[in-house]
Amino acid sequence: MGRFIIRRLIYAIPVLLIVSILVFVVVHKVVDPTASLRANPHATAADITRLKHALGLDKSGYHQYLSWLSHFVRGDWGTSLIAGRPVAPDILNALGNSIVLGLVGVIFSLIIGVGIGIISALKQYSWFDNTATSAAFFGLSMPNFWFALILQLLVGVYLARWLNGGNALLPTSGATDPNLIGFHLVDRIRHLILPSIVLAVQIIAVYSRYMRTSMLEVMHSDFIRTARAKGISERRVIFSHGVRNALFPIVTQLGLDLGTIAGGLIVTETVFNWPGMGAFFIHALANGDYPQVLPWVVVTVSSVILFNLLVDIAYAVIDPRVHYA
């Protein structure tokens, strides 16, 4: 297993290099760091030339990339063109906010979705199974931004009028109360509730369908009939043999979901004004702040590669028959 992990990490290096080169080329073609200065009617050609020299844009693309890469691997992720401060602290702060929101939503979805899938498989074609199937299709077809806006109106406007005298029952924007100083756990939880519900709706639907299908297949397998013939209790058959072997599709999807968290939850973060990686990327791209865009992409791709590796390791943990040379 150790050799497998080392080999996968070594293979990830050229992947990251290729991705960074492609992104570097695309960003430099799409984003013009001098656009804001060009829009200034008082800016002269000399001012634009000086800005390009200060940013190193007067050098060849090859030298620009090598300069950026050498600084990046040393921990210097550059300085924001707009904010004028180091990029790394802002990205790490946004990454932390996205991880908190993503983990809360995914863990909640995992517990509820897997539970619904198991019960639906064990009670196939019952009223519970039919209701869960209908709810899953509804959740999959419902746009995130629409559901987020409905929740904001319902909780922030209508229920606030009916139940709380006009005051919102739960925060509908931001990650913290701007009037509070320091970290307040209850305040963070209250701000997490609505965006995590929006995030969880579609994920619960996906997990429940995957788990139901996989569980049905496993429970009709020969080894399940053999376990029952040996007199093993039904509870042990379901959880030790059935659920464990049915988790492979869930592990795969979970790895994909966790890997994309580092890239931000763009729709949810935008609607709820959540200061995560999705909102960070949208603002950086809109402002033409390429020193912020490049590290964002590298962090996102690294996260996807890391969680794909963790999924492979999880396969070996769940199924002892899986071995990696």
C-alpha positions in Angstrom: 0.0 0.0 0.0 2.8 2.4 0.9 4.5 1.9 -2.5 1.1 2.4 -4.3 0.6 5.7 -2.4 4.1 7.0 -3.2 3.7 6.0 -6.9 0.4 7.8 -7.2 1.9 10.9 -5.6 4.8 10.9 -8.0 2.3 10.5 -10.9 0.4 13.5 -9.6 3.4 15.8 -10.2 3.4 15.9 -14.0 -0.4 16.2 -13.9 -0.2 19.3 -11.8 2.5 20.7 -14.0 0.5 20.2 -17.2 -2.6 21.6 -15.6 -0.7 24.6 -14.3 0.8 25.3 -17.7 -2.6 25.1 -19.4 -4.3 27.3 -16.9 -1.4 29.8 -17.0 -1.7 30.1 -20.8 -5.5 30.4 -20.7 -5.6 32.9 -17.9 -3.0 35.1 -19.6 -5.0 35.0 -22.8 -8.4 35.7 -21.1 -7.4 38.0 -18.2 -5.9 41.4 -18.9 -4.3 42.7 -15.6 -3.9 46.2 -17.2 -7.7 46.5 -18.1 -8.5 48.7 -15.1 -5.6 51.0 -15.9 -6.6 51.1 -19.6 -10.1 52.2 -18.6 -8.7 55.2 -16.8 -8.9 58.1 -19.2 -5.9 59.8 -17.5 -3.6 56.7 -17.9 -0.9 57.1 -20.5 1.0 54.4 -22.5 4.0 54.9 -20.2 1.8 54.1 -17.2 0.7 50.9 -18.8 4.2 50.0 -19.8 5.4 50.6 -16.2 2.6 48.4 -14.8 3.5 45.5 -17.2 7.2 45.8 -16.2 6.2 45.7 -12.5 4.1 42.6 -13.1 6.7 40.9 -15.2 4.4 40.9 -18.2 7.0 42.3 -20.5 8.9 39.0 -20.4 8.2 36.0 -22.5 5.5 33.6 -21.4 8.1 30.9 -20.7 10.0 33.1 -18.2 6.7 34.4 -16.7 5.6 30.8 -16.0 9.0 29.7 -14.5 9.0 32.8 -12.3 5.5 32.1 -11.0 6.2 28.4 -10.5 9.4 28.9 -8.6 7.7 31.4 -6.3 4.6 29.1 -5.8 6.6 26.1 -4.7 8.4 28.2 -2.2 5.1 29.3 -0.7 5.0 32.8 -2.3 1.6 32.7 -4.1 1.9 36.2 -5.3 0.1 39.5 -4.4 -3.4 40.5 -5.4 -3.5 43.1 -8.1 -6.7 44.6 -6.7 -6.3 44.2 -2.9 -2.5 44.7 -2.9 -2.0 41.9 -0.3 -0.6 38.4 -0.4 -2.9 35.9 -2.1 -2.1 32.9 0.2 -3.9 34.0 3.4 -7.1 35.0 1.4 -7.1 31.6 -0.4 -6.6 29.7 2.8 -9.4 31.6 4.5 -11.7 31.0 1.6 -10.7 27.3 1.5 -11.5 27.0 5.2 -14.9 28.4 4.8 -15.7 26.1 1.8 -14.4 23.1 3.7 -16.7 23.9 6.7 -19.8 24.3 4.6 -18.9 21.4 2.3 -18.2 18.9 5.1 -21.3 19.8 7.0 -23.5 19.4 3.9 -21.8 16.2 2.7 -21.7 14.5 6.1 -25.4 15.3 6.7 -26.2 14.1 3.2 -24.2 10.9 3.7 -26.0 9.9 6.9 -29.5 10.7 5.6 -28.9 9.5 2.0 -27.3 6.2 3.0 -30.0 5.6 5.6 -32.8 6.2 3.1 -31.2 4.0 0.5 -30.8 1.1 2.9 -34.4 1.3 4.1 -35.7 1.6 0.5 -33.8 -1.5 -0.5 -35.0 -3.5 2.4 -38.6 -2.4 1.9 -38.6 -2.5 -1.9 -41.8 -1.1 -3.5 -43.3 -0.2 -0.1 -44.8 3.3 0.6 -41.5 4.4 2.0 -39.6 3.3 -1.1 -42.1 5.0 -3.4 -42.0 8.2 -1.4 -38.2 8.2 -1.2 -38.0 7.6 -5.0 -40.3 10.5 -5.8 -38.5 12.8 -3.3 -35.2 11.9 -4.9 -36.3 12.7 -8.4 -37.7 16.0 -7.1 -34.5 16.8 -5.4 -32.4 16.0 -8.5 -34.5 18.1 -10.7 -34.6 21.2 -8.4 -32.1 23.9 -9.3 -29.9 24.9 -6.3 -30.2 28.6 -6.9 -34.0 28.4 -7.0 -34.2 26.4 -3.8 -31.8 28.8 -2.1 -33.9 31.8 -3.1 -37.1 30.1 -1.9 -35.5 29.3 1.5 -34.3 32.9 1.9 -37.8 34.2 1.1 -39.5 31.7 3.3 -37.2 31.9 6.4 -36.0 35.5 6.0 -39.3 37.2 5.0 -42.5 35.1 5.4 -41.8 33.1 8.5 -40.1 36.1 10.0 -43.3 38.1 9.7 -45.5 35.3 11.0 -43.4 34.0 13.9 -40.8 36.5 14.8 -42.1 40.0 14.4 -40.2 40.7 11.2 -36.8 39.5 12.4 -35.3 36.7 10.3 -35.3 33.3 12.1 -32.0 32.3 10.5 -29.3 34.4 8.8 -29.7 34.4 5.0 -26.4 35.9 4.1 -22.7 35.7 5.1 -20.8 33.4 7.4 -20.8 35.4 10.6 -22.6 38.3 12.2 -20.6 41.4 11.4 -21.6 42.9 14.8 -19.8 40.1 16.7 -16.1 40.1 17.5 -14.2 36.8 17.6 -15.4 33.3 17.0 -18.9 32.3 18.2 -19.9 28.7 17.6 -23.7 29.3 17.8 -23.5 32.1 15.3 -21.5 30.0 12.8 -24.0 27.2 13.2 -26.9 29.5 12.5 -25.2 30.8 9.4 -24.5 27.3 8.2 -28.0 25.9 8.4 -29.6 27.3 5.3 -26.7 26.9 2.8 -25.9 23.4 4.1 -29.6 22.4 3.5 -29.4 23.7 0.0 -26.2 21.9 -0.6 -27.5 18.7 0.9 -30.8 18.3 -1.0 -29.4 17.1 -4.3 -26.6 15.1 -2.6 -29.1 13.2 -0.5 -31.0 12.3 -3.6 -27.9 11.0 -5.3 -26.6 9.0 -2.3 -30.0 7.5 -1.6 -30.4 6.3 -5.2 -26.9 4.9 -5.4 -27.3 3.1 -2.1 -30.7 1.6 -2.9 -29.5 0.2 -6.2 -26.2 -1.1 -4.8 -28.0 -2.6 -1.8 -30.6 -4.4 -3.9 -27.9 -6.0 -6.0 -25.8 -7.1 -2.9 -28.8 -8.5 -1.0 -29.6 -10.8 -3.9 -26.0 -12.1 -4.1 -25.0 -15.7 -3.4 -22.8 -14.8 -0.4 -25.8 -13.2 1.3 -27.9 -16.4 0.8 -24.9 -18.4 2.1 -24.6 -16.2 5.2 -28.3 -16.6 6.0 -28.0 -20.4 5.5 -25.2 -20.5 8.1 -27.7 -19.0 10.6 -26.1 -15.6 10.9 -28.5 -13.1 12.4 -30.3 -10.9 9.9 -28.9 -7.7 11.5 -25.4 -8.9 10.9 -26.2 -10.0 7.4 -27.5 -6.6 6.5 -24.8 -4.4 8.1 -21.7 -6.6 8.1 -22.2 -8.2 4.7 -24.8 -6.1 2.9 -24.1 -2.5 3.7 -20.3 -2.9 3.7 -20.3 -4.4 0.1 -22.9 -1.9 -1.1 -20.8 1.1 -0.1 -18.5 1.1 -3.1 -20.6 3.5 -5.3 -21.0 5.8 -2.3 -17.3 5.9 -1.6 -16.6 6.8 -5.2 -19.2 9.6 -5.3 -18.1 10.8 -1.8 -14.5 11.1 -3.1 -15.7 13.2 -6.0 -17.9 15.4 -3.8 -15.1 16.0 -1.2 -12.6 16.7 -4.0 -14.7 19.4 -5.5 -15.2 21.2 -2.2 -11.8 22.9 -2.6 -13.1 24.5 -5.8 -15.9 26.1 -3.9 -19.7 25.7 -4.1 -20.2 28.5 -6.6 -24.0 28.7 -6.7 -24.6 28.2 -3.0 -21.8 30.5 -2.0 -23.0 33.2 -4.4 -26.6 33.2 -3.3 -25.8 33.1 0.4 -22.8 35.5 0.1 -20.6 32.8 1.7 -16.9 33.8 1.6 -15.7 30.5 0.2 -13.5 29.4 -2.8 -16.4 29.7 -5.3 -17.1 33.3 -4.5 -13.3 33.9 -4.3 -12.9 32.6 -7.9 -15.8 34.5 -9.3 -14.5 37.8 -7.8 -10.9 37.2 -8.9 -11.9 36.3 -12.5 -14.3 39.3 -12.7 -11.5 41.6 -11.5 -8.9 40.1 -13.8 -6.8 39.3 -10.7 -4.8 36.4 -12.2 -2.4 36.1 -9.2 -5.5 34.9 -7.3 -6.8 32.7 -10.1 -3.7 30.6 -10.7 -3.2 29.4 -7.1 -6.9 28.7 -6.9 -6.8 26.3 -9.8 -3.7 24.5 -8.4 -5.3 24.1 -5.0 -8.5 22.8 -6.6 -6.8 20.3 -8.9 -4.5 19.1 -6.0 -7.6 18.4 -3.9 -9.3 16.3 -6.6 -6.1 14.2 -7.0 -5.7 13.8 -3.3 -9.3 12.6 -2.8 -9.1 10.2 -5.7 -6.1 8.6 -3.9 -8.1 8.4 -0.7 -11.0 6.7 -2.5 -8.6 4.0 -3.8 -7.3 3.5 -0.2 -10.9 3.3 1.1 -11.6 0.5 -1.4 -8.9 -1.6 0.2 -10.2 -0.8 3.7 -13.8 -1.8 2.8 -12.9 -4.9 0.8 -9.9 -6.9 2.0 -9.8 -8.6 -1.4 -8.5 -5.3 -2.9 -4.7 -5.2 -3.0 -2.4 -2.6 -4.6 1.0 -3.6 -5.7 
